[in-house]
Amino acid sequence: MSHPQVYIVPVDRWYIERAVWLIAGLSVAFTGFCPVGNVLYRFGLRGLLADPSRPAFYFMATDRWYLERRIYITVGINITLGSLFSLVWSPWWLAFTGFVGVAMVWFAGTGFCILANVLYWIGCEPRLAPDLAHTCARREWI
């Protein structure tokens, strides 16, 4: 099986997860609940990673740790740590927080993310592009 070298999320339309990547947070990765996602849901935007068992509100599916969910937690941790370090050690840590923020805006706009590709290359399965999915056990391209 041939394996594409780069993972790019779908950018042919706007969906909740893509919009929330502009405002990613830690709680979304753990609970699936996102206040921004619910506002967007009320305005008619639909989620591609939405949990179908909770139709009244937008909750991201938390049944397993797929690639896109790992992005939320990694970004949330990086922004939180960068902000805390800027208060404790040096305001220069805000440059790191800014870099993460710019990377998320880039990801939402283009679908390309360095972190997503690193996770993809080490075997994390994307849920937004299941035809590209693979697991460590099935990787024949190594």
RAHUPE-V248657 format. One record per residue. PSI is psi in degrees with one decimal (999 if undefined). D_CENTER is the distance of its C-alpha to the mean C-alpha in whole Angstrom. Layout:
PSI,D_CENTER / PSI,D_CENTER
This chain:
129.7,26 / 147.9,25 / 124.9,21 / 146.9,20 / -21.8,19 / 138.5,16 / 125.8,13 / 126.7,12 / 158.2,10 / 130.5,12 / 21.0,13 / -13.6,17 / 164.7,16 / 136.1,14 / 165.9,12 / -49.4,11 / -39.6,7 / -39.9,8 / -37.7,10 / -24.5,8 / -20.0,6 / -23.2,10 / 47.6,10 / 151.6,7 / 164.1,9 / -40.9,10 / -28.5,12 / -40.7,10 / -38.2,8 / -44.3,12 / -24.1,14 / -13.2,12 / 133.5,14 / 115.7,13 / -43.5,16 / -41.8,14 / -36.7,13 / -36.4,16 / -45.7,18 / -36.9,16 / -41.3,17 / -27.4,21 / 1.7,21 / -5.6,21 / 138.8,17 / 151.3,16 / 135.6,13 / -19.2,12 / 18.1,10 / 146.0,13 / 111.7,15 / -16.2,19 / -4.1,21 / 71.4,20 / -18.8,21 / -32.0,22 / 165.1,19 / 119.9,15 / 129.6,14 / 142.2,11 / 132.1,12 / 28.2,13 / -23.2,15 / 169.9,14 / 76.2,11 / 168.2,9 / -49.0,7 / -34.5,4 / -35.1,5 / -29.4,6 / -44.7,4 / -47.1,4 / -39.8,8 / -45.5,8 / -43.3,8 / -43.8,10 / -45.0,12 / -43.9,13 / -41.3,13 / -48.7,16 / -44.2,18 / -40.6,18 / -44.7,19 / -44.3,22 / -32.0,23 / -29.6,24 / -35.6,26 / -44.5,28 / -61.8,28 / 140.2,28 / -13.1,26 / -17.9,25 / -20.6,22 / -23.6,21 / -39.6,21 / -45.5,18 / -41.5,16 / -40.9,17 / -44.8,16 / -42.7,12 / -45.0,12 / -39.0,14 / -37.2,11 / -37.6,9 / -42.8,11 / -44.6,12 / -45.7,9 / -34.0,9 / -37.6,13 / -22.2,13 / -4.9,10 / 132.2,11 / 128.9,9 / -45.3,12 / -44.2,9 / -39.6,8 / -37.5,12 / -46.3,13 / -39.9,11 / -44.2,12 / -29.4,16 / 0.1,16 / 6.4,16 / 136.7,12 / 125.5,12 / 142.5,10 / -25.8,11 / -22.8,10 / 71.9,13 / -20.6,15 / -17.0,18 / -3.9,16 / 145.7,16 / 161.0,18 / 166.7,18 / -35.8,20 / -26.4,23 / 1.4,23 / 105.2,23 / -8.9,26 / -6.5,25 / 999,25
